[in-house]
Amino acid sequence: MKKIAGNINIKNAEDKKLISINKRRFLSLEFKELWDKVKYKTTYSVKINSSELIKLCSEEIMKNLKVDKAKLIYTKADIEINAGGTITEESTRYAMDVDNACFYLPDIITYLQNGTKLTRRTVVDILKQSKRLDDFKNNPQMFMDEVSSIIRRKMKYLLVGGVKYEKLGEDEFYAQELFEDQELYGYLSKNMLESDKSVYEYVVYDSGVEEEFARKFEKNNSVKVYAKLPYWFKIDTPLGSYNPDWAVLVGNNNEEKLYFVLETKGSILAEELRLREVSKIACGHKHFEALGTKVEFLETDNFNGFIENL
């Protein structure tokens, strides 16, 4: 069973618990102040540098495009027909390269233009500078699919660099009441921590790092109230929606109130995070800057480092 299941996180259904709102914290003035800082929605627009896009895409295609020759796949199977139905069992499979194939060459410019929404001129420049058009003749469909995938991937990350966020308005926000409307479940022996400072009676964490931060939030007197941001709290980005980890209100020695949204990771070094994740976090910074509510968005992998630098 363990070998088949691998790393599947199996939970005991008997431990599943519906988590109630911590009314004392949820209705407090401090949580209302915190939520009023982070709740607003934004929209984004993007500006892209076509010269840079052409350069990045053509270099990636030149170096990393893999297009195999077209193959003919031969398979042979034994078929058994009985009262239970038909049973097939493959007995032979092998492949042969198609040499000197005479393929009908489709309209690659239109295909890539439709798949990427780029202009014909930009598509042509990418293909010419990549110097890989000879591979198009060997396997046209694979070539077009792989090139389209590379262009779309590079476009996404260039979009992040040119993204600009704007607050939608005072009436577009995530209402505080959503915490009460959306049910939250956890597993007693797996991912729940009893809480006094959170808006729920238990904090549901997704990793050991989040568990450690939740414990430190509970014990540190500077932390007044906090919330694990729920799944429905999402920031739109060119790479898909992004859900930060925590909203935290901290009171320092001068009794000044500081408002934070935290992204907590085992490591915050860019080279140890996936590029997609790094790009979404970069969008998170721009989103909270656009709100203009003096909430600070931080990445941290250590609670002590976070609290000591306030």
Solvent accessible surface area in square Angstrom, and as a share of the most:
residue,aa,sasa,rsa
1,M,186,0.83
2,K,181,0.77
3,K,192,0.81
4,I,155,0.79
5,A,22,0.17
6,G,52,0.50
7,N,159,0.82
8,I,119,0.60
9,N,94,0.48
10,I,115,0.58
11,K,69,0.29
12,N,80,0.41
13,A,82,0.64
14,E,157,0.70
15,D,32,0.16
16,K,101,0.43
17,K,71,0.30
18,L,88,0.44
19,I,8,0.04
20,S,59,0.38
21,I,24,0.12
22,N,17,0.09
23,K,109,0.46
24,R,147,0.54
25,R,39,0.14
26,F,6,0.02
27,L,126,0.62
28,S,29,0.19
29,L,122,0.60
30,E,49,0.22
31,F,0,0.00
32,K,105,0.44
33,E,46,0.21
34,L,0,0.00
35,W,1,0.00
36,D,45,0.23
37,K,51,0.22
38,V,0,0.00
39,K,27,0.11
40,Y,28,0.10
41,K,66,0.28
42,T,15,0.09
43,T,66,0.38
44,Y,73,0.28
45,S,65,0.42
46,V,63,0.36
47,K,167,0.71
48,I,61,0.31
49,N,87,0.45
50,S,59,0.38
51,S,81,0.53
52,E,78,0.35
53,L,2,0.01
54,I,21,0.11
55,K,116,0.49
56,L,59,0.29
57,C,0,0.00
58,S,4,0.03
59,E,62,0.28
60,E,35,0.16
61,I,0,0.00
62,M,80,0.36
63,K,151,0.64
64,N,83,0.43
65,L,8,0.04
66,K,164,0.70
67,V,22,0.12
68,D,81,0.42
69,K,97,0.41
70,A,18,0.14
71,K,101,0.43
72,L,96,0.48
73,I,96,0.49
74,Y,95,0.36
75,T,76,0.44
76,K,133,0.56
77,A,50,0.39
78,D,90,0.46
79,I,116,0.59
80,E,98,0.44
81,I,140,0.71
82,N,67,0.34
83,A,117,0.90
84,G,82,0.79
85,G,33,0.32
86,T,87,0.50
87,I,96,0.49
88,T,87,0.50
89,E,125,0.56
90,E,89,0.40
91,S,67,0.43
92,T,54,0.31
93,R,148,0.54
94,Y,113,0.43
95,A,54,0.42
96,M,101,0.45
97,D,71,0.37
98,V,41,0.24
99,D,91,0.47
100,N,147,0.75
101,A,38,0.29
102,C,135,0.81
103,F,81,0.34
104,Y,188,0.71
105,L,79,0.39
106,P,41,0.26
107,D,81,0.42
108,I,17,0.09
109,I,30,0.15
110,T,47,0.27
111,Y,85,0.32
112,L,0,0.00
113,Q,53,0.23
114,N,93,0.48
115,G,33,0.31
116,T,5,0.03
117,K,170,0.72
118,L,23,0.12
119,T,85,0.49
120,R,117,0.43
121,R,193,0.71
122,T,16,0.09
123,V,0,0.00
124,V,53,0.30
125,D,40,0.21
126,I,0,0.00
127,L,5,0.02
128,K,129,0.55
129,Q,90,0.40
130,S,0,0.00
131,K,161,0.68
132,R,50,0.18
133,L,72,0.36
134,D,107,0.55
135,D,29,0.15
136,F,17,0.07
137,K,121,0.51
138,N,62,0.32
139,N,22,0.11
140,P,9,0.06
141,Q,93,0.41
142,M,71,0.32
143,F,0,0.00
144,M,3,0.01
145,D,60,0.31
146,E,71,0.32
147,V,0,0.00
148,S,5,0.03
149,S,40,0.26
150,I,9,0.04
151,I,0,0.00
152,R,108,0.39
153,R,100,0.37
154,K,49,0.21
155,M,33,0.15
156,K,77,0.32
157,Y,52,0.20
158,L,26,0.13
159,L,34,0.17
160,V,11,0.06
161,G,62,0.60
162,G,25,0.25
163,V,7,0.04
164,K,126,0.54
165,Y,14,0.05
166,E,94,0.42
167,K,58,0.25
168,L,86,0.43
169,G,27,0.26
170,E,111,0.50
171,D,129,0.67
172,E,80,0.36
173,F,76,0.32
174,Y,34,0.13
175,A,33,0.25
176,Q,32,0.14
177,E,100,0.45
178,L,48,0.24
179,F,2,0.01
180,E,79,0.36
181,D,100,0.52
182,Q,63,0.28
183,E,118,0.53
184,L,50,0.25
185,Y,91,0.35
186,G,1,0.01
187,Y,44,0.17
188,L,98,0.49
189,S,86,0.55
190,K,89,0.38
191,N,25,0.13
192,M,19,0.09
193,L,21,0.11
194,E,125,0.56
195,S,13,0.08
196,D,68,0.35
197,K,24,0.10
198,S,2,0.02
199,V,1,0.00
200,Y,18,0.07
201,E,78,0.35
202,Y,47,0.18
203,V,3,0.02
204,V,21,0.12
205,Y,25,0.10
206,D,112,0.58
207,S,51,0.33
208,G,54,0.52
209,V,40,0.23
210,E,12,0.05
211,E,42,0.19
212,E,89,0.40
213,F,2,0.01
214,A,0,0.00
215,R,105,0.38
216,K,65,0.28
217,F,0,0.00
218,E,37,0.17
219,K,159,0.67
220,N,40,0.20
221,N,134,0.69
222,S,34,0.22
223,V,1,0.01
224,K,67,0.29
225,V,0,0.00
226,Y,0,0.00
227,A,0,0.00
228,K,37,0.16
229,L,3,0.01
230,P,21,0.13
231,Y,139,0.53
232,W,28,0.10
233,F,1,0.01
234,K,92,0.39
235,I,4,0.02
236,D,86,0.44
237,T,8,0.04
238,P,22,0.14
239,L,4,0.02
240,G,34,0.33
241,S,52,0.34
242,Y,16,0.06
243,N,55,0.28
244,P,0,0.00
245,D,14,0.07
246,W,0,0.00
247,A,0,0.00
248,V,0,0.00
249,L,0,0.00
250,V,1,0.00
251,G,10,0.10
252,N,39,0.20
253,N,153,0.79
254,N,126,0.64
255,E,141,0.63
256,E,94,0.42
257,K,81,0.34
258,L,38,0.19
259,Y,28,0.11
260,F,7,0.03
261,V,0,0.00
262,L,0,0.00
263,E,5,0.02
264,T,6,0.04
265,K,47,0.20
266,G,60,0.58
267,S,25,0.16
268,I,64,0.33
269,L,95,0.47
270,A,64,0.50
271,E,140,0.63
272,E,110,0.49
273,L,29,0.15
274,R,177,0.65
275,L,110,0.55
276,R,96,0.35
277,E,41,0.19
278,V,45,0.26
279,S,9,0.06
280,K,36,0.15
281,I,7,0.03
282,A,37,0.28
283,C,0,0.00
284,G,0,0.00
285,H,58,0.26
286,K,64,0.27
287,H,5,0.02
288,F,6,0.02
289,E,133,0.60
290,A,31,0.24
291,L,7,0.03
292,G,65,0.62
293,T,21,0.12
294,K,184,0.78
295,V,12,0.07
296,E,88,0.39
297,F,11,0.05
298,L,50,0.25
299,E,61,0.28
300,T,13,0.08
301,D,61,0.32
302,N,72,0.37
303,F,7,0.03
304,N,74,0.38
305,G,27,0.26
306,F,10,0.04
307,I,33,0.17
308,E,130,0.58
309,N,127,0.65
310,L,77,0.38
